[in-house]
Amino acid sequence: MGSRALPFIYLSLIVFAFLIGVVRFNKLDSATKILVSLFGLTAFSEGLAFFFARHHENNMPIYHFYSPIELLMVSLYFNFSIDTFKKNKIGWVIGLIGIIVAIANAKFLQPLYEYNSNFLLFEGFCILSMSLFAFYRILENEEVIIFQTPHFWICCILLFFWGITYANWSLYTVLIAKKLDVIPYIGLILLYINIMTYLGFSIVLVLLPKRKL
């Protein structure tokens, strides 16, 4: 498969996952509806990023705006899917802190036209932490049939995506400093991970129970 086709496959899978979510929207709980809305935002943002990368050679501002919104929406997903988060509004707190961190990073450390690696590492840490806690809460609940629970599989996908992505971003920062030529390969790995992630989300949405979550 040619590497030039991969971005279009990736974008198509995001749109596909979003459309499945839209079709099944009335059968979703509040948490999953937020996740589906994020898919729509992601498809729009990635489309803009591809356009600006091709025609303006810099799409960094897109990710400066998108990343804190992504963290906010993932935090809200967990806010409505984890009982202790919902009770104490922890998802809202993490999401709003993320917006403050993103603004501070863009103003003082990494301007809009630079790669916002600082915030991405912060975002990855937050989402990995929330995913692990959600995973723990699901496993702890004896009333839940784990493998039939969509939120279990969503947590697995998030842990898979953010675990590998977090490691790659950390490595990417080091390689940029050393000016090594393997950086394009890291981008290719991330593209494959993105494709696998949204394929996974699509499968979960297709196989959701016919009744509302």
C-alpha positions in Angstrom: 0.0 0.0 0.0 1.4 3.4 -1.0 2.1 5.7 1.9 0.4 8.5 0.0 -3.0 6.7 0.3 -2.7 6.3 4.0 -3.9 9.8 5.0 -7.0 9.4 2.9 -7.7 5.9 4.4 -7.2 7.5 7.9 -9.6 10.3 7.1 -12.1 8.0 5.6 -12.2 5.8 8.7 -12.7 8.8 10.9 -15.7 9.8 8.8 -17.0 6.2 8.7 -16.8 6.0 12.5 -18.6 9.3 12.8 -21.4 8.3 10.4 -22.0 5.0 12.2 -22.3 7.0 15.4 -24.7 9.4 13.9 -26.9 6.5 12.6 -26.9 4.9 16.0 -27.0 8.1 18.0 -30.3 7.5 19.7 -29.0 4.2 21.1 -25.9 5.7 22.7 -25.5 7.0 26.2 -24.2 10.5 26.9 -20.6 9.5 27.2 -20.5 7.7 23.8 -22.4 10.6 22.1 -19.6 12.9 23.2 -17.1 10.5 21.7 -19.0 10.4 18.4 -19.1 14.2 18.4 -15.3 14.2 18.8 -15.1 12.0 15.7 -16.9 14.6 13.7 -14.6 17.4 15.0 -11.6 15.2 14.3 -12.6 14.6 10.7 -13.1 18.3 10.2 -9.8 19.2 11.8 -7.8 16.6 10.0 -9.3 17.7 6.7 -8.2 21.3 7.5 -4.8 20.0 8.5 -4.3 18.2 5.2 -5.3 21.3 3.3 -3.0 23.6 5.2 -0.1 21.2 5.0 -0.5 20.9 1.2 -1.2 24.6 0.4 0.4 26.5 3.2 3.1 24.1 4.4 2.2 24.6 8.0 -0.8 23.1 9.8 0.5 23.5 13.4 -2.2 26.2 14.3 -4.9 23.6 13.6 -3.5 21.3 16.2 -3.0 24.1 18.8 -6.7 24.7 18.7 -7.9 21.1 18.2 -5.8 19.4 20.9 -7.2 21.1 24.0 -10.8 20.7 22.6 -10.0 17.0 22.1 -8.7 16.7 25.7 -11.9 18.5 26.9 -14.2 16.1 25.0 -12.3 13.0 26.1 -12.4 14.2 29.7 -16.2 14.7 29.3 -16.5 11.2 27.9 -14.9 9.9 31.1 -16.9 12.4 33.2 -20.1 10.6 32.1 -18.8 7.1 31.9 -17.0 6.9 35.3 -19.3 7.2 38.3 -16.7 9.0 40.6 -15.9 11.4 37.8 -19.5 12.2 37.2 -20.2 12.7 40.9 -17.3 15.2 41.4 -17.2 16.7 37.9 -13.6 15.6 37.5 -13.8 15.4 33.7 -14.8 19.1 33.6 -11.9 20.1 35.8 -9.3 18.2 33.8 -10.7 19.6 30.5 -10.7 23.2 31.7 -7.2 22.8 33.1 -6.1 21.5 29.7 -7.4 24.6 27.9 -5.5 26.8 30.4 -2.3 24.8 29.8 -2.7 24.9 26.0 -3.1 28.7 26.1 -0.1 29.1 28.3 2.0 26.8 26.2 1.1 28.7 23.0 1.7 32.1 24.6 4.9 31.5 26.4 6.6 28.3 25.1 5.5 27.0 21.7 3.8 29.6 19.4 1.0 28.7 17.1 3.3 27.9 14.1 5.4 25.5 16.2 4.8 21.9 17.0 2.9 21.9 20.3 4.7 18.9 21.8 4.5 20.2 25.4 0.8 20.1 25.4 0.5 16.8 23.5 2.6 15.2 26.2 0.4 16.7 28.8 -2.7 15.6 27.0 -1.4 12.1 26.5 -0.6 11.8 30.2 -4.1 12.9 31.2 -5.9 10.6 28.8 -3.8 7.6 29.7 -4.4 8.2 33.4 -8.2 8.5 32.9 -8.2 5.5 30.7 -6.4 3.4 33.3 -8.7 4.5 36.1 -11.8 3.8 34.0 -10.3 0.4 33.1 -9.9 -0.3 36.8 -13.4 0.8 37.7 -14.9 -1.5 35.0 -12.9 -4.5 36.1 -13.8 -3.8 39.8 -17.6 -3.8 39.0 -18.8 -7.3 39.5 -22.2 -6.6 37.9 -20.6 -5.7 34.6 -20.1 -8.3 31.9 -16.8 -7.0 30.8 -16.5 -8.2 27.2 -20.0 -7.1 26.4 -19.4 -3.6 27.7 -18.6 -1.0 25.0 -16.8 1.2 27.4 -14.4 -1.6 28.2 -13.4 -1.8 24.5 -13.3 2.0 24.2 -10.8 2.1 27.1 -8.7 -0.6 25.4 -8.6 1.4 22.2 -7.7 4.6 24.0 -5.0 2.9 26.0 -3.6 1.3 22.8 -3.7 4.6 20.8 -2.4 6.9 23.5 0.2 4.5 24.9 1.9 4.1 21.5 1.4 7.7 20.5 2.7 9.0 23.8 5.9 7.0 23.4 6.3 8.2 19.8 5.8 11.8 20.7 8.4 11.5 23.4 10.8 9.9 20.9 9.9 12.5 18.3 11.0 15.3 20.6 14.4 13.7 21.2 15.0 12.9 17.5 14.2 16.5 16.5 16.8 17.7 18.9 19.4 15.3 17.5 18.3 16.0 13.9 18.1 12.3 12.9 16.6 11.1 9.6 14.1 8.6 11.1 11.5 11.2 11.9 9.4 10.5 8.8 9.1 6.8 9.9 7.7 7.9 13.2 5.0 9.9 11.4 4.2 6.8 9.3 3.9 4.6 12.4 1.5 7.1 14.0 -0.6 7.1 10.8 -0.9 3.3 10.9 -1.9 3.5 14.6 -4.5 6.1 13.8 -6.0 3.9 11.1 -6.1 0.9 13.5 -7.7 3.1 16.2 -10.6 4.4 14.1 -11.1 1.0 12.6 -11.5 -0.3 16.2 -13.9 2.5 17.1 -16.0 1.7 14.0 -16.2 -2.0 15.0 -17.3 -1.1 18.5 -20.0 1.2 17.2 -21.3 -1.4 14.7 -21.4 -4.1 17.4 -23.1 -1.9 20.1 -26.1 -3.6 21.7 -29.4 -2.8 20.0 -30.8 -1.4 23.2 -29.6 1.9 24.5 -26.3 1.7 26.5 
